[in-house]
């Protein structure tokens, strides 16, 4: 993806113009408050607000709720986000907001070289193990069985035990009753529901993923 291509796609998203930055230290560690204005309405409720620079580095943020009609907005950013980003790159800059999605998910939307295949989901073998949770109770943990992998003590194979996946964006369940899309040339298996694929990933347009889940319809 060229810088020009990335810039054109980021420009589709709401832009947050940062006018001030306030870093504080509290009991939970460092936190930064960015104040600024959005290029268009993003709603008044609290929500995830990851802010992307042109090279896809991003700040992991949360947008504070405001009263109706208030324009100056505050985004709280955790300290870990600043590991490779400088304040001077943020203040007076316009950053693209992509809900609470990280750079990995944004890349899945934008990258035209990732090939997706339409798949009727089929259950797969799973490995079952018993683990003790932090509450001291025993739980069953399932993981996908890899052919030829030797079982560890206490593990067993469950035929058709891996009976569903989840959409990487909206967490919709993809099982034997429906169709999904999966990556054909990607280092990890990623899954998409039909809505997220057809509305966002296929056209390489991140905007539909900002639509609240309750407002999405399968026949759109």
C-alpha positions in Angstrom: 0.0 0.0 0.0 1.4 3.4 -1.0 1.4 6.4 1.4 -1.0 8.1 -1.1 -3.4 5.1 -1.0 -3.4 5.0 2.8 -3.9 8.7 3.1 -6.9 8.6 0.7 -8.5 5.8 2.8 -7.9 7.5 6.1 -9.4 10.7 4.8 -12.8 8.8 4.6 -12.9 8.5 8.4 -13.8 11.2 10.9 -10.9 13.5 11.4 -10.0 14.7 14.9 -8.1 18.0 15.0 -6.1 18.0 18.2 -5.9 21.5 19.8 -4.3 20.6 23.2 -2.7 17.8 25.1 -2.6 17.2 28.8 -0.5 14.4 30.3 -1.2 13.3 33.9 -0.1 10.7 36.3 -2.6 8.9 38.6 -2.9 5.8 40.7 -3.3 3.7 37.6 -0.3 5.2 35.8 0.0 7.8 33.1 -2.9 9.0 31.0 -3.2 11.7 28.3 -6.2 13.8 27.5 -6.5 15.1 24.0 -8.9 18.0 23.3 -10.1 18.8 19.8 -12.8 18.9 17.2 -14.2 16.3 14.8 -14.7 17.0 11.1 -18.2 15.5 11.4 -20.5 14.2 14.0 -19.5 10.9 15.7 -22.3 10.9 18.3 -22.3 12.1 21.9 -21.9 8.8 23.7 -18.7 7.4 25.2 -17.0 5.1 22.7 -13.7 3.7 21.6 -11.7 6.2 19.6 -8.4 4.9 18.2 -6.6 7.7 16.4 -4.4 6.9 13.4 -1.4 8.8 12.0 -0.8 8.6 8.2 1.7 5.7 8.6 -0.9 3.7 10.6 0.7 4.1 14.0 -2.2 4.8 16.4 -3.2 6.0 19.8 -5.5 3.7 21.8 -8.2 6.1 23.0 -11.6 6.5 24.5 -13.9 9.3 23.6 -15.7 10.9 26.5 -19.5 11.5 26.3 -20.8 15.0 26.1 -24.1 16.8 26.2 -26.0 17.5 23.0 -24.6 20.4 21.1 -21.1 20.4 22.7 -18.4 20.5 20.1 -15.1 20.4 22.0 -14.3 16.7 22.6 -11.9 14.9 24.9 -10.2 11.6 24.1 -8.4 9.7 26.8 -5.2 7.9 25.7 -3.4 5.3 27.7 0.3 5.8 28.3 1.4 2.7 26.4 0.2 4.2 23.2 3.1 6.7 23.3 5.9 4.2 22.9 6.6 5.2 19.3 4.6 8.4 18.9 5.8 11.9 19.9 3.6 14.7 21.2 4.7 17.0 18.3 3.2 14.6 15.8 -0.2 14.9 17.5 -0.8 18.5 18.5 -2.3 20.6 15.7 -2.6 17.5 13.6 -5.7 15.9 12.1 -5.9 12.2 13.1 -8.3 9.6 11.6 -10.7 8.0 14.2 -11.5 4.3 13.6 -13.7 3.4 16.6 -11.9 0.9 18.8 -10.3 -1.1 16.0 -6.5 -1.4 16.0 -4.0 -1.2 13.2 -4.2 -5.0 12.5 -8.0 -4.7 11.8 -7.6 -1.5 9.7 -5.0 -3.2 7.6 -7.4 -6.1 6.9 -9.9 -3.5 5.5 -7.4 -1.5 3.4 -4.9 -4.0 2.0 -5.9 -5.0 -1.5 -3.3 -7.8 -1.6 -5.1 -9.9 1.1 -7.2 -12.5 -0.7 -10.5 -13.5 0.8 -12.4 -16.7 0.1 -16.1 -17.3 0.6 -16.5 -20.4 2.7 -19.3 -22.5 4.0 -18.0 -23.2 7.5 -17.3 -26.8 8.4 -16.6 -28.0 12.0 -13.0 -29.1 12.6 -11.2 -31.3 15.1 -10.3 -29.6 18.4 -8.0 -30.3 21.2 -9.7 -30.3 24.6 -7.8 -29.6 27.8 -8.9 -29.0 31.4 -7.5 -25.9 33.1 -8.0 -24.2 36.4 -9.3 -20.7 36.2 -8.2 -17.8 38.4 -11.3 -18.4 40.5 -10.0 -21.9 41.3 -12.7 -23.7 39.2 -12.0 -26.2 36.4 -12.8 -25.2 32.8 -12.6 -26.8 29.4 -10.4 -25.1 26.9 -10.6 -25.9 23.2 -8.1 -25.1 20.5 -7.9 -26.0 16.8 -6.2 -29.4 16.2 -3.2 -29.2 14.0 -2.6 -32.4 12.1 0.5 -34.3 13.4 0.7 -32.3 16.6 1.4 -34.7 19.6 -1.1 -34.4 22.4 0.1 -33.3 25.8 -0.8 -35.0 29.1 -4.5 -34.4 29.8 -5.4 -33.4 26.3 -7.8 -35.2 24.0 -9.2 -34.8 20.5 -12.8 -33.8 20.0 -14.2 -34.6 16.6 -16.0 -31.5 15.2 -15.2 -29.7 18.4 -14.2 -26.5 16.7 -17.8 -25.7 15.6 -17.7 -21.9 15.0 -15.6 -18.8 14.3 -16.2 -15.1 15.0 -16.1 -12.1 12.7 -12.9 -10.2 13.4 -14.9 -6.9 13.4 -18.4 -7.4 14.8 -17.9 -10.8 16.6 -20.9 -12.3 14.7 -20.8 -16.1 15.0 -19.9 -18.0 11.8 -20.9 -21.7 12.0 -22.2 -24.5 9.8 -25.5 -22.7 9.3 -24.0 -19.7 7.5 -21.3 -18.5 5.2 -18.2 -16.4 6.0 -15.1 -15.2 4.4 -11.6 -16.2 5.4 -8.1 -15.2 4.4 -6.3 -17.3 1.8 -2.8 -15.8 1.9 -2.5 -14.3 5.3 -0.2 -15.4 8.2 -3.2 -16.1 10.5 -6.7 -17.3 9.9 -9.1 -14.3 10.0 -12.8 -14.6 9.5 -15.4 -12.1 8.4 -19.2 -12.2 8.4 -20.9 -11.4 5.1 -22.0 -7.9 6.2 -18.5 -6.7 7.2 -17.0 -8.2 4.0 -19.4 -6.8 1.5 -19.8 -3.4 3.1 -16.2 -2.7 4.2 -13.5 -5.1 3.3 -14.5 -5.8 -0.3 -14.7 -2.1 -1.3 -11.7 -1.3 1.1 -13.9 1.3 2.8 -13.6 1.5 6.6 -16.6 3.8 7.1 -19.4 1.2 7.3 -17.6 -0.4 10.3 -18.4 2.8 12.3 -22.1 2.0 12.0 -23.4 0.8 15.4 -24.3 -2.9 15.4 -27.9 -2.2 16.2 -28.3 0.0 13.1 -26.9 -2.7 10.7 -29.2 -4.8 8.7 -28.3 -7.9 6.7 -30.3 -6.7 3.7 -28.5 -3.3 3.4 
